[in-house]
Amino acid sequence: MAKIKVNGNAKKEYTVDVFKIMLIINANGSSTGSASTLGEQRTEKLLSMMKNELNITPDKLVMNNIFVRQSHSSNSANYEYCRTMSVKIEADMGALQHIIKTIEKLDGVSYSLDSTVSDIVEKEREVLKLAIEDSRQKAEMIAEAMGQKITGSEEVNFEFPEDITTAAGMVRCGNAPDESLASQIGKPVFYISKEINIIWNAE
């Protein structure tokens, strides 16, 4: 009986269907109290605008971080307030442009954008199965050249990466979508690749 050690590789492209928007609220003041007060006012204004203009209610957002810290600028003490929160939306370019334009109306609010795919764990399993099949086909080619057949596997080596997700689900942005040219740009793609090492038995 022979042992055939073969790597299996697979890579698959998925169209992004989830946008994660990170919202950052900043405020400055001469004391922790004044910085916090201004920061909370800006937070309330942002949440109100998102609810009324975008139909995104506060329960759809996830709190990430909040702090007030002292900084020094212009030889005077200054306090900085910062709050970050995120929301996941369906990957709609028109809705995204609408949200961005709404956020940009506000002072002290900035954002960053990340994109991914839904059901990522299931998609990783799908690509992993392709990698296993790739290893099996390679092993069968080698076994056939040796005048043998694959009878099973003996050892599998694979490191499964940790998938980190938030508890909140996706939301759909309400009201009129954006109709600018930027809203017509194609959605990005998301690649998932896997590699696995399998020792196959042949006889």
N, C-alpha and C positions, 0 to 999 in steps of 0.2 A: 504494500500500500504506500502511495506517495502522498506527500503533503505539499500543497501549493499555496504559497503566501502571496496575496494579490491586494493591491490598493484599489478601491473603487471611488470614483469621483463623479459628482453631479452638480450642475449649476442650472438654476431656472430663473427666468425673469417674470416678475409680477408687476402689474400696473398698480401704482399706489392708490389706495382707496380711503386712506385716513390722513388727515392733516392734524398735527398737534401744535397748537398755538400757545406759546409761553408769554404771559403778560407780566410786565415789570412796572411797578408803580414806585416812583421816586419822589422824595420831598426833602427840603432842607429847612432848618430853623436854627435859631440861636440857643435853643434848649431842646431837651428830649421831648418836652411837652408840646412845644410849637411845631417841631418836625412831625411828631405823631399826629397831631391834630390836622395839619395840612395833608399828611399822607392818607389819613382815614377819610377826609373829605374827597380827595381824588379817587380813592377806592370806591366810595359810595356813588360818585358821579359816573365812574366807569361801569359799575354794576347796573346802575339805572339805565344808562344808555344801551348796554348790551341787552337788557331785558326788553326795553321799549322799542328799540330800533332793529334788533337782530333776533328777538324772540329766544335769547339764550338766558335762562334763569340762573340765579346764583348756585342752585343745587347741582348744576351741570359742570361747575368748575371745581378744580382740585387745588387746595392750598398746598404750596410747595415750601415757602419760606417767608419769614417776616423778622425784621430786626431794626433797631435804632442804634447807631454807633456814632462815636465822636470822630470827627476828622478836623484837620487844621489847614486852613487856607487863608491867605492874605493876613497872616499873623493874628488871626482871631479864631476863637473856638467856633466850630460849626458842627451841627448834628445832622446826620443823614438817616432818613427813613427809607426802607426798601421792603416791598412786599412782592412776592412772585406767586402766580397761580397759572394754571393751564386748563385748556379745554380741547377736547377732541371733536372734530367735525368731519362729516363726509367730505371726501376729496372732490370738491366742486370749485373750480377756478373762479367762477363768477361770485359765489358766496364768499370765497376767500378775499377777493378784491374788495367786496362790500364791507367785510369786517375790518380790513386794513384801513380803508378810507374813514370808517367810523372811529377807529382807535386814534388815528392821526389828528382828529379834531381836538383831542384832549391834551392838556399840559401835563408834563411829568409822567406820561405813560409811553412805554416803548414795548416792542415785541420781538420774538424770534420764532422761527418756524421749523418744524421737523416733519418728516413724512414717513409713513410706514404702511403696512398692509394689515388688514384685520385677520383674525384667526391665524396668527403667525405660527403658533405651535403646530397646528395641523398642517400648515404649508411646509414647515421644517420636516415633519414626518414624511410628507410626500417626496421631498427631495432626498431624504435619507433612504427611502425605499429605492429610489433611482440609483443612488450610490451603491447600495447592496447589489442591485441587479447588474450594475456595471462590473463590480468585482466578480460576480458569478459568471458572467459572459466571458470575461478575460480568463478565468480559471478553466472554463470549459474548453476554450480554444487551446490552452496549454495542454490540458489533459488529452484532448483529441489528438494533438500532435504526438503525444506520447503513447497513443493507442489505448488510453484509459478513459474512464468516465468519472465524473464527480459524484460522490456518494453522500456527501454532507459536509458540514462545517465543523471545525474543531475549536477554533478560538476567534473571538471578535474583539477588536480594539477600536474604541471610539470614545471621544470626549464630547459630551452633549453640553453646549453652552447654556448658561442660565438666561432665561427670558424674563425681563422685568417689565411689568405692566401696571397701570393704575386701575383703580376700581371703577372709575367713571366710564360710561360708554360714550359712543359718538352721539352728536346732536346734529340736527339739520338747521342751517341758518334760515331764518324766516324773512319775510318781506321781500322787496324788490331786489333781484340779483343784479350784480354789476354787469354791464354790457360793453365795457371797454375792450380794446384789442388785447390788453393784457389778460383779460379773463378767458380769452380764446386759446391761450397757450396750452399745448398738450401737457397731460399729467406726467410727472416723473415716473421712473420705473424703479423697482426694488429687487435686488438680486439676493438670492439665497443659495449658498454653496455648501456642500458637505463632502467630507472625505472619511473613508472608513477602511480599516485594514482587517482582512479576514484570512484565516488559514483554512483552506479547503482540503478535504480528504478525497483522494482519487485512487481507483484500482481497476 
